Amino acid sequence: MSVPPTILVFDSGLGGLTVLREIVRARPDAHYVYVADDAFFPYGHHGEDQIIARVVPLIGELIAAHRPDLVVIACNTASTLVMSHLRERYEVPFVGTVPAIKPACAGSTTRRVSVLGTRGTVKREYTRALIRDFAQGCEVTLVGSADLAALAEAALSGEDVSDDLIAAELAPCFVGAGASTAMRTDTIVLACTHYPLLMDRLVKLAPWPVAWIDPAPAIARRVADLLKGPGRRADHAGAEIVFTSRKPHTLSEALMPFFGGRIPA
């Protein structure tokens, strides 16, 4: 019996679970280590140099401890800052997460696209370069949310998060209210992996229907391409979750669907 590959998925918190879920579907045979850097969450409250100084050595420690075959940085903020540093320093393959502006603009009919991310992600030059390179004539509205990632984590933890709080974060994404359908935003890029945790609420609270672009399926395809191999389920493949704060958690049942039904150790 072949040894399953180990895939390490890293995020500032629990948002990367939306990426993990798609990767598990693509590679059910793998052993998964999910790391939530909750001791430093949210990354949007820290400067760029602080995030680089935090994440780069931390990933090195995690590689040494878990010996992954591949590492996924399931965080837009971290990916736009640290990927080049990680690839220079460590030999393991890395897959990052960046705003899916190219496919969003390619698929937009009205040519009005919004990018919903953390304030750090939307102000970053990396994001603006993606718009310059791939907007394809679309009008792209950047919307920086201060609180939506934290609201998503709270909802996953079972806390009551009001519709009004979520709707307030969404409102700037919808450009063209009062105009004809052909002049309205028709596509929203979810540029934070936390946001799909609220997908049902986002769809419900949208003032009109739009296409929501979640990068997780594309990330999973990239992981599968890099690992190759059969991708068959292995009975001895397992799952672990690590919180950098080392705080006890009671989320095992809530997390099982993201791990393909496994209970993370």
Secondary structure, 3 states (H helix, E strand, C coil): CCCCCEEEEEECCCCCHHHHHHHHHHCCCCEEEEEECHHHCCHHHCCHHHHHHHHHHHHHHHHHHHCCCEEEECCHHHHHHHHHHHHHHCCCCEECCCCCHHHHHHHCCCCEEEEEEEHHHHHCHHHHHHHHHHCCCCEEEEEEECCHHHHHHHHHCCCCCCHHHHHHHHHHHCCCCCCCHHHCCCEEEECCCCHHHHHHHHHHHCCCCCEEECCHHHHHHHHHHHHCCCCCCCCCCCEEEEECCCCCCCCHHHHHHHHCCCCCC
